[in-house]
Amino acid sequence: MNLPKDFLDEMQSLLNDDYEKYINTTDNEPFRGISVNRIKTTPEKLLPLLPFDVQKSPFYDDGYYIPSDVQGIGNLPLHHSGAFYVQEPSAMSAVELLDVQKGDQVLDLCAAPGGKTSQIASKLCGTGLIWSNEVVKNRANILLSNFERMGIANGVVSSCYPEVLCERLSGFFDKVLVDAPCSGEGMFRKNPDAVSEWSREHVISCANRQLSILNSAAECVKPGGTLVYSTCTFSYEENEGVIKAFLSDNPDFEMGDTGAHFGRKTELPCAVRITPIESGEGHFAAKLLRKGESTTILPSYLPNRDRKNNGLYQTAEQLLSDIYTELPDGILTIVKEKAYLLPKCLPDINGLGVIRSGVLVGEFRKNRIEPSHALFMSSKPSSLKRVLDLTANDTRVSEFLKGLEIDCDSENGYTAVAYCGIIIGFGKCSNRRLKNKYPKGLRI
């Protein structure tokens, strides 16, 4: 790999005696990995179903290396089901430092495409709130697609400028993650274009933008809360330099103990750096704590049931009763021609560029409601009245993912389709045939 001289000079200064070890890694295959989604499954259930071997990653409790030659992973039924997220192993480290606990209210401020969001949601496992923001609208739509695939019900996807979002949600979140846009030095082995786009000027520009985002993020962290800053670059300016400037600007924050057993130490005790020498493509993460006693902010978004929509509410309630043995959690609300189940711990979302809050139940069409793919993806098989559970060697699995009708031994009605006990979509069963409702844009 032909790397810029300025970059190599920077790495030599950064790594000192380990510089040659780094150079010896530059032409190696990049590391690849997956993180397990506990909303859907567990490592014990998932790993035996995978068609390849894995090795445990040191960077995340539910992270694993996969072989570099695995092909077509996005077409696997288990990927369609949201049982795992394909993710570079060292990128998982930031959420490990965030130390998410069940019931936390968490903001992923620069969230697309959704890898770290999926980790946070997996740790919350349906409790608390995950708010995922991406300022670039088309990337936010990709984030939403992954949000739904992973079965996240207790969350929000927005496309809003950080300074606007964080000012409005001042002091609301227990944990905030800023995985900041960066110069991408840790992407060089995966993406040759990142090499040609690198320059010292770009590094400095990124550092200025990162500090601005981090300063905005600080505002929405609760007293006693945690702020984790991460990048996929090695640059001192974008990493230690940003943290030192931030601490100077924000005296109400202090360094936190990472507790990390991975990576290499930096001059800051609150931070870790990972390079290919440490078996990751490249990541930096720092843990910062807001001083003060933790406070509880009550949710302020409790939509009133509009009486003129009583008929729509009844139609949606009837749909839920028809599908579920155990009704899903959430506040049923009608917005235009759609029904949603909103998280119960939701702040005021008006004016914050919200693309999706909670789960889309379905869309009204004439005198009925058509359920959404997201509704079934966020459901557990045990809570549903009708589930067609297909085994690994059943030819109907690939037929379903292609959008074809399949044989169905369920009773008539909307029926979830599962692969080895994990839901991958739904259809409508009639006379022992399932009319396929798998979204066209997701079909193989």
N, C-alpha and C positions, 0 to 999 in steps of 0.2 A: 504494500500500500504506500503510495506516494503522499506523505503528509507535509503540510506547510512548515517551513523552517521556524517561523515565529511560534507556532504551536509546539513543536518539538523542544524549542528552547524553554518554553514555559513548563513543559512536562519534566524536563531535566531538573529545573529549579525546584519543582514540586516534589518529585520522587527521589531525588538524590541517588543513593546507592541502588535503588530499585529501578532506575530508568531503563537499564538494559533488559531487565525482566519484562518491562512493559513493551519495549520495542519487539521483543521476541513473540509477543502475543498478537501483534497488529495484523498478521496475515492468517490468523486462525479463524475457524468458523465461529460465528457469534453464539452465545449461550441463548437457549430458548427455554421457556417454562410455562407452567399453568398454575393458577390459584384455584382452589376448590371453593365452590359456592355452597355454604352451609344452609342457605335458605332452601336449597334443593336436595342436598345429599350430604354425605360425610366422606372423608377420605377412605374409611374402611369399606364403604359401599362402592365408591366410584373407581378406585384404582384397579380392582380386579376386572372391571369392565372395559378398561382402556386397551386398545389394540397395540400398545407399545409399552415398553418398560419406562419407569420413572425413577429418579433419585431425589431424596429430600434436599430442599434448599435451606441454607442457613439463615436466609433473610426474612422468612415469614413462616409462621407456624403451619399454614396450610399451602405452602408453596413447594413446587417440585420442578426439577429439571426434566426436560424431555429430549429425546435424541434429535440431533441437528438435521437428520435426514427425513424426519416425519413429513409426509406430504398430505395435502387435502384435509387438514385437521378441521377446517371450517365446515366441511360437509358431514362430519360425524354426527350421528343422532344425539350423542351426549353434548356436543357443542350447541346444537340447535335447542337442546333442552335448557341450556343455561347452567349445566352442572359444573362447568369450569369456565375460566376466562384465560385466554392465551396471553401471556404477559412475560416480559423480560424479567428474569429472576431478581436482579438487584433493584428493579423498580418497585418491588414489593416492600422494600425496607422502610419506606416512609410511613406506611400505615402501621407497621410494627412499632415504630417510635411513637405514633399517635396514641397508642394504648387505648383503643376504643372499648368502652364497657357497655353492656346492655342498658338501654334507657337513655344513653347520651343523645344530645342534639348536636349533630356534626355537619359542618360545611366543608365541601370540597370545592374550592373557589375557582380553580382552573381545571375542570374535570374531564373534558373530552380527551380520548374517546370513551373512557369509563373504567379503566382497569382498577384504579385506586378506589373509585366509587364502589365497584363490585366487592372489593375487600372490606370496605367500611360497612356496607350493607350486610355482608356475610357475618361480620362480628356482631352487628346489632341484632340480626336474626329476627326481624319483624318488630323490634321494640324501638322506642325513641324516634328520631327523625334524621334522615340523610337528605341534605339539600345540595344538589349538584349544579354548578353554574359553569357556563361556557359562553364567553362574550361573542365568539364567531358563530353566527346563526347556523350555517350548514354543518359545522362540527357539533353544535348543540343537538341537531336532529340525529346525528350518529350516536351521540350520547344517549338520547331518548330510546333509540332502538336497542341499545345494549341494556339500558335500564329495564326495559320490558322483558328482554330475553332472560335476564337474571332473576326475574320474578319479584322485583322490588315494589312493595306496596306502600311502605312508610316513608315516602320521599317526594321531593320536588325537583324538577328539571327547569332551569331558567337560562335565559340569555340576557345578561345584564352587566353593565360596567361595574367592576369591583367597588369603585368609590361610591356608587349609588346604592348598591346592594348592602354594603357593610355599614353605611351611615344609617340606612333605614332599619337594619337589624342589629343596632348597637347593643353590645353586651348580651346577645341572645344565645350564643353557642358555647357548649362545653368544650368542644374540640374543633379546631379549624386547620385544614390542610391547604397549603399553597404549593402546588407542584408547578412552579413557575415556567413560563416559556423561556427557553435558553438557547445558547449557541449550539447545543447538541453534540458536544465532543464525545459523549458516550454512545453516540449513534454511528460513529464512523465505520465500524465493522459491519453494521446492518445496512447502512444507507450511504453509498459512495457520494451521493449528491450533497450530503452534509459536509463532506470534506471540501468540495469546490465552493460551497457557500460560506465557509469559515473565513473570518478576518478579525484582526485585532479591533477594528472599528465596530464590528458587529458584537463582539464580546462586551465592549464598554457600553454600547447601546442597550444590550440585554440587561446588564447590571443596573443601569438607571431605571429601566422599566420594572425590573424585579423589585427594587427597593420601593418604588411607588406602589406596586400591588401589595407588598408585604405591609407597608404602613397603613393601607386601607384595611387590610384583613385584621389588623390589630384591634380595630374599633369594635368588631362584632364578637370578640372573645370575652366571655364572662370573667369577672375577677375570680382567680383561682383556676381558670381554664388553661388549656394547652394549645399552642400554635406550633405547627410543624412546617418548616420550609424545606423544599427539596427541588433539585434540578437533576437533569441527566447530562451534566457537563462536569469537567474537572477544574475549570477555571477558578483561580483564587479570587479574582474580582467578582465573579458571579456567585461565589459561595461564601467563604469567610469574609470577604470584603462587604458583601451585602448584610450579613449578620452583624458585623461590627458597627456598620452605619445605622442599622435598625436599632440596636441597643442604645446607641447614642441619641437617636431621635425619640426613643420610647423608654424613659426611665421606669415606667410601671411594669416593664418586662424584665425577666432575668433568665439566665441560662438554666436549662433543666438537664438532669442526668439521663442520658440516652438509654442506659442499661443494655446497650448493644453488645453482643458477643461476636459480631461480624465486622468486616471492613477494617479500615486503617484509621488510626487516630489522627486528628488534626490539631492545630494549635488551640482550638476551642474545645473545651470539655463537653460542650452540648452537642457536638457534631461528629458525624462519621463520613468517610469517603470510601467508595468502592470503585475499584478499577478491575480490568481483566485479570490482574495478578491475584485478586481476591475472588475470582470466579464469577464475575458479573460484568456486564457491558460497561457500566459506569453510572454511578449515582452519588449524590451528596444529600444528606438530610441533617437538619438541626432541630432540636427541641427547645422551645421557649415557653416560659410560664408567665402568666399574668399575675402580678402580685394582688393580694387581697383575699377576702373571704368569698367563697362561692355563693351565688345568689340564684334564686329561681324566678324566671320570668314566665308568667302564665300566658298561654296562647291567646291571641287577640282576634283570630279569624274563625268565627263561628257563624256560618251562613244561615240565614233564616229560611225556613221552608216557605216558598212562595205559593200562596193558596191557589193562584190561577193555574199553577202547574200540578195540582193535586192528582189529576188523572195520569200525568207522566210519572209522578212518584209511585203511584200504585202499580203502574205497568212495570217499572223498574224493580219494585219490591217483589212483584209476582215472578219476574224472571229469576231473581236471586233465590227465591223460595223453591223454584222449579229445579235449579241447578245444584243447590247446596243442601246437605244434611245439617251442616253447621255454618251459619251465616258468617261471612267475613267481617272483620273489624273495620270500622271507618264510619265517617259521616256521609250519608247519601245526600247528594246535591245535584241539581239540574242546572246546566249552563248551556243556554241556547238549545240545540237539539241533541245534547249528549248528557249522559248520567255518569257521575263519578263517585267513588268512595274516597273521601279526603282523610288524611291522617288527623288524629285527634289532637296532636300537639303542634298545630300549625300556627305560625304567626300571620300577620296581615300580609297577603301576597300581592295586593293591588299595586300596579305600577312598577313591578319588579321583573317584567319580561318573562313571566312564568309560561312555559310551554306545556307542562303537565304537572298536576298536583295529584298525588295519590294514584288511584287506578281508574282507568277508563272502564266503566261497566259496559257501556254500549251506546249505540246511536239509534235514535228514534226514526222509524220509517212508517209513515201513515199511522196505523193503529197498533203498532208493535215496536219492539226494541230488538235490535240485532246485537248480541253480545260481542265483546271484543276479544281478540287474541290475548291482549294483556291481562284480561280478567282471569283467564284460565292459567296463564303462565305464572300468575302470582298465587295460585291456589295449591293446596296440598291434596293429593289424591284421597286421603282419608276424610276430607270435608265435602267431597262431591258425591252426588247420587249416582252418576253414571261415568264409569271410567273403562276405556278399552286399553288394557295393558298388554303391550306387545313385547315379545322376547327378542333377544339379539339376533336370532336366526330366522325371524319372521319376515317374509318378503314384503309384507304390507308396510313395514317401516319405511323403506325407500319409496314405495308407491305413495304413501302419505306425504312425505317430504317433497315429492314431485308435484303434489296438488291433485292427485288422482282420487277417484272414489275407491273405497275399499270395503271388503266384507266386514260386518259388525254384528256381534252377537248380543249387543246391548238392547235394552228396551228403547222404544222410540223417544226422541228428544235430543237436546244438546248434550253432547258426550265428549268428555276429555279423552285425549289420546296420550298414552304414556309409553315411554320406552324404558323397560326394566324398572318400572316403578316411578319414573321421573317424567312429569308432564312435558310434552313437546308441542301441544296445540289442541285443537278441538274440531269437531264436525257436528253434523246433525244426522242422527240415525233414524232411518225409516225403512221398515220392512227388511231388516237385516243388511242394509247398505248404509254406509256413512258418506254423506255429502261433505266434501272436504272444505274446510274453512281456513286452511293454512294460508297466510298472506302471500300474495304473488311475489312480492319483492324478496321474500326469504326462501323461496323454493330452490331446490337443487337442480 
